[in-house]
Amino acid sequence: MLRDLIIKNRSCRRFLESKKIEPGVLKDLIDLARLSPSGSNLQPLKYIISNEPTMNAKIFPHLGWAGYLTNWDGPGEGERPAAYILILGDTLIKKSFNCDHGIAAQSIMLGACEQGLRGCIIASINREKLRQDLNISGQYELLLILALGMPREKIALETVGKDGSIKYWRDKEGVHHVPKRKLEDIILSV
Ligand SMILES: Cc1cc2nc3c(=O)[nH]c(=O)nc-3n(C[C@H](O)[C@H](O)[C@H](O)COP(=O)(O)O)c2cc1C
């Protein structure tokens, strides 16, 4: 069921780095994005795949991980993503990309989750440095990066507590807790 997949599809930030993801798998995930909705059907998104340690190592230093976990600098060696999909906007097709990249990202993440992979949508990117390191043309706006791999962490979905905090947190066992607002708190009546 879609609901089960969405519940399973938590943002994961620690992976079995050595468990390689083949290019064909990544291409199939991008195909899900290709088939997803696009404003005016302009389809301005382009993608870059990375699944090799050398290229992965060029991407990783430019990413910001889990801003609320102030004592954690992101995944260590051996638990970093095995692959990345970079989502780019082609400015020759369109100058702004509305929510196309969000929809594409979620299609890819759900497809990955269905296959037993997990990942994290990353918008905290040192875009200029990454552009230089990967030699990405100015024609493309760097929109989002999807970090992917076999999961190596436990994640607990919870309801926002009395303190009202939406900040995710980790317990002593390293379980990552994600508070979600209650349904009745997000549906407005007018
Ligand atoms: C548009 C967007 C940007 C995000 N950027 C980052 C990011 O830069 N770094 C990060 O660690 N997580 C990032 N996330 C993941 C969120 O922190 C995550 O979705 C949130 O904590 C809720 O957890 P859940 O995805 O398991 O529901 C991003 C998510 C979205 C949708």
The ligand as an ORCA input file, in Angstrom:
! r2SCAN-3c Opt
* xyz 0 1
  C      13.243     20.015      0.416
  C      13.986     19.224      1.471
  C      15.289     19.558      1.778
  C      15.990     18.814      2.719
  N      17.302     19.119      2.965
  C      17.992     18.391      3.846
  C      19.372     18.652      4.058
  O      19.956     19.548      3.457
  N      20.046     17.875      4.933
  C      19.424     16.849      5.616
  O      20.097     16.156      6.402
  N      18.116     16.574      5.433
  C      17.392     17.308      4.573
  N      16.070     17.024      4.338
  C      15.420     15.922      5.066
  C      14.513     16.458      6.178
  O      15.303     16.836      7.267
  C      13.512     15.347      6.563
  O      12.595     15.190      5.525
  C      12.777     15.675      7.868
  O      13.663     15.656      8.945
  C      11.638     14.708      8.157
  O      12.090     13.397      8.175
  P      11.425     12.318      7.220
  O      11.883     12.633      5.806
  O      11.926     11.014      7.689
  O       9.950     12.480      7.334
  C      15.354     17.744      3.397
  C      14.049     17.400      3.066
  C      13.363     18.133      2.110
  C      11.957     17.720      1.755
*
